[in-house]
């Protein structure tokens, strides 16, 4: 899979793209990340990429010309999505990450200032994605989140495929509590069932804990799980 990042701050990605599982996956060629700076496509002598909005208002907008030129300079792979990271977009969740793994190329535009010229949304972008109902200083943070979430699902990134299937949000339930050694830490003990060696009881306890935790912390997910169970 190929990621093409359109960003005014390429240096933002230097360390994260070299660290942990993401860095190892990129080093192995599981995915490829290319970075393009739209400032290089600005046509004025000061290399401006932003301007005041028509009609007045607070802040500046990213101009359409550099963004269009930057995206149009990229090769086009067969199955491609041009994504704008914006609070106005579709909420990023696990099913969306699963869907994005099916693409050959994800072009990700990192927004800045007060947003982008509307013509970018209407005629260049094919999908808008948001991390949630809040605003950050830049689009690089959500873009990195998207890359991390997609790459970890690609074959070869995570050692054990089973760990992906069992984790939170693959089914609409939160993960169960997990423990490691020591069995007794400051008087807080690992539940006896987990030390019993009885895999059937352990599985039942874990499912019970998933249901209890989801019902308590995320009733919306618990309702979704109940609905799916009724439909099966």
C-alpha positions in Angstrom: 0.0 0.0 0.0 1.2 3.5 -0.8 0.5 6.6 1.3 1.1 10.0 -0.1 1.1 12.8 2.5 0.4 16.4 1.4 1.8 18.4 4.3 3.4 21.8 4.9 5.5 20.2 7.7 7.3 17.1 6.4 9.6 17.1 9.4 6.7 16.2 11.6 6.7 12.6 10.3 10.4 11.9 10.6 10.5 10.2 14.0 7.1 8.6 14.1 7.6 6.9 10.7 10.8 5.3 11.9 9.6 4.1 15.3 8.1 0.9 16.7 6.0 -1.4 14.6 5.1 1.3 12.1 8.8 1.9 11.4 9.5 -1.8 11.1 6.6 -2.3 8.7 7.8 0.5 6.4 11.3 -0.8 6.5 10.0 -4.2 5.4 8.1 -2.6 2.5 4.7 -3.6 3.8 3.7 0.0 3.1 5.3 3.0 1.6 5.0 6.6 2.7 5.8 9.5 0.4 5.7 13.2 1.5 4.9 16.1 -0.8 5.0 19.7 0.3 2.4 21.9 -1.4 4.6 24.9 -0.8 6.9 23.6 -3.5 4.0 24.2 -6.0 3.2 27.7 -5.0 3.6 30.1 -7.9 4.3 33.4 -6.2 7.8 34.5 -5.1 7.0 34.2 -1.4 5.7 30.6 -1.8 2.4 31.5 -0.1 0.0 28.6 0.3 -2.7 30.5 2.3 -4.9 33.6 1.8 -7.7 35.5 3.5 -11.2 34.2 2.9 -13.6 36.0 0.6 -16.3 37.8 2.6 -14.1 38.3 5.6 -13.6 36.2 8.7 -11.0 35.1 11.1 -7.9 33.3 10.0 -6.5 32.1 6.7 -7.4 29.3 4.2 -5.2 27.0 2.3 -5.3 28.1 -1.4 -6.5 25.6 -4.0 -3.7 26.0 -6.6 -0.8 24.4 -4.5 -3.0 21.6 -3.2 -4.3 20.6 -6.6 -0.8 20.8 -8.1 0.7 18.7 -5.3 -1.9 16.0 -5.7 -1.9 16.0 -9.5 1.9 15.6 -9.4 1.5 12.1 -7.8 1.2 8.8 -9.7 -2.3 7.4 -9.7 -2.7 3.8 -8.6 -5.7 1.7 -9.6 -7.7 2.0 -6.3 -7.1 5.4 -4.8 -8.7 7.7 -2.2 -7.9 11.4 -1.7 -8.5 12.1 2.0 -8.8 15.4 3.8 -8.3 15.2 7.5 -10.9 17.6 8.9 -13.3 17.8 12.0 -16.1 17.9 9.4 -15.4 14.5 8.1 -16.5 10.9 8.7 -15.6 9.7 12.2 -12.6 7.4 12.0 -13.3 4.0 13.5 -12.2 0.4 13.2 -14.5 -0.6 10.3 -13.3 2.4 8.4 -9.7 1.4 9.0 -10.5 -2.1 7.8 -12.0 -0.6 4.6 -9.0 1.6 3.9 -6.7 -1.4 3.9 -8.3 -2.5 0.6 -7.0 0.5 -1.3 -3.7 0.7 -3.2 -3.1 4.3 -2.5 -4.2 6.8 0.1 -3.5 10.4 -0.6 -3.8 12.3 2.7 -4.1 16.1 2.8 -3.1 17.6 6.2 -5.2 20.7 6.8 -4.0 23.9 8.5 -5.2 27.3 9.5 -9.0 27.7 9.3 -9.3 25.0 6.6 -9.1 24.7 2.9 -10.8 26.5 -0.1 -14.1 24.7 -0.7 -13.1 23.8 -4.2 -10.6 21.4 -2.7 -13.4 19.6 -0.9 -15.7 19.6 -3.9 -13.3 18.8 -6.8 -10.2 17.2 -5.4 -11.0 15.3 -2.2 -12.9 12.0 -2.4 -13.3 11.4 1.4 -13.1 13.6 4.5 -12.1 11.9 7.8 -12.2 13.2 11.4 -10.7 11.8 14.6 -13.7 13.2 16.5 -15.6 16.3 17.6 -12.6 18.5 18.5 -10.1 20.7 16.7 -6.3 20.3 16.6 -3.6 22.7 15.5 -2.7 20.7 12.4 -3.8 17.8 10.2 -0.5 15.9 10.6 -1.6 14.3 14.0 -4.8 12.7 12.6 -3.0 11.8 9.4 -0.4 9.9 11.4 -3.2 8.2 13.4 -4.8 7.0 10.2 -1.5 5.7 8.8 -0.7 3.8 12.0 -4.3 2.4 12.2 -4.2 1.1 8.6 -0.6 -0.2 8.5 -1.0 -2.3 11.6 -3.8 -4.2 9.9 -1.7 -5.0 6.9 -0.3 -8.6 6.7 3.1 -8.8 8.2 3.0 -5.8 10.5 1.6 -7.6 13.7 3.2 -10.9 14.4 0.1 -12.8 15.5 -3.0 -12.3 13.4 -5.1 -13.6 16.3 -4.2 -10.6 18.4 -5.9 -8.3 15.8 -9.1 -10.4 15.8 -9.5 -10.4 19.6 -8.8 -6.7 20.3 -11.3 -3.9 21.1 -13.6 -2.7 18.3 -13.0 -5.6 15.9 -16.2 -6.7 17.4 -18.3 -4.0 19.0 -17.0 -4.8 22.5 -14.2 -3.4 24.5 -11.2 -5.6 25.5 -11.3 -7.7 28.6 -8.9 -7.0 31.6 -5.4 -8.5 31.2 -2.7 -9.3 33.7 0.9 -10.4 33.7 3.4 -11.4 36.4 3.6 -11.0 39.4 0.4 -12.7 40.4 0.4 -10.6 43.6 1.4 -6.9 43.3 1.0 -4.9 46.5 -1.9 -7.1 47.5 -3.7 -6.7 44.2 -4.0 -10.2 42.9 -4.6 -11.7 39.4 -8.1 -13.3 39.3 -7.9 -16.9 40.2 -9.7 -18.1 37.0 -6.8 -16.8 34.9 -4.3 -18.9 36.9 -6.6 -22.0 36.8 -5.4 -23.4 33.4 -9.0 -24.1 32.5 -9.2 -22.5 29.1 -13.0 -22.9 28.8 -13.5 -21.0 32.1 -11.0 -18.4 31.1 -12.8 -17.8 27.8 -16.1 -17.5 29.6 -14.7 -15.0 32.2 -13.1 -12.9 29.4 -16.4 -12.6 27.5 -18.3 -11.8 30.7 -15.7 -9.0 31.4 -16.0 -7.7 27.9 -19.8 -7.4 28.2 -19.6 -5.8 31.6 -16.9 -3.3 30.6 -18.6 -2.3 27.4 -22.0 -1.9 29.0 -20.5 0.3 31.7 -18.1 2.4 29.6 -19.6 2.4 26.1 -23.4 1.7 26.2 -23.6 2.7 22.5 -21.2 -0.1 21.6 -23.1 -2.5 23.9 -26.4 -1.7 22.2 -24.7 -2.2 18.8 -23.4 -5.6 19.9 -26.9 -6.6 21.2 -28.5 -5.6 17.9 -26.0 -7.7 15.9 -26.6 -10.6 18.2 -30.3 -10.4 17.6 -29.9 -10.3 13.8 -27.7 -13.4 13.7 
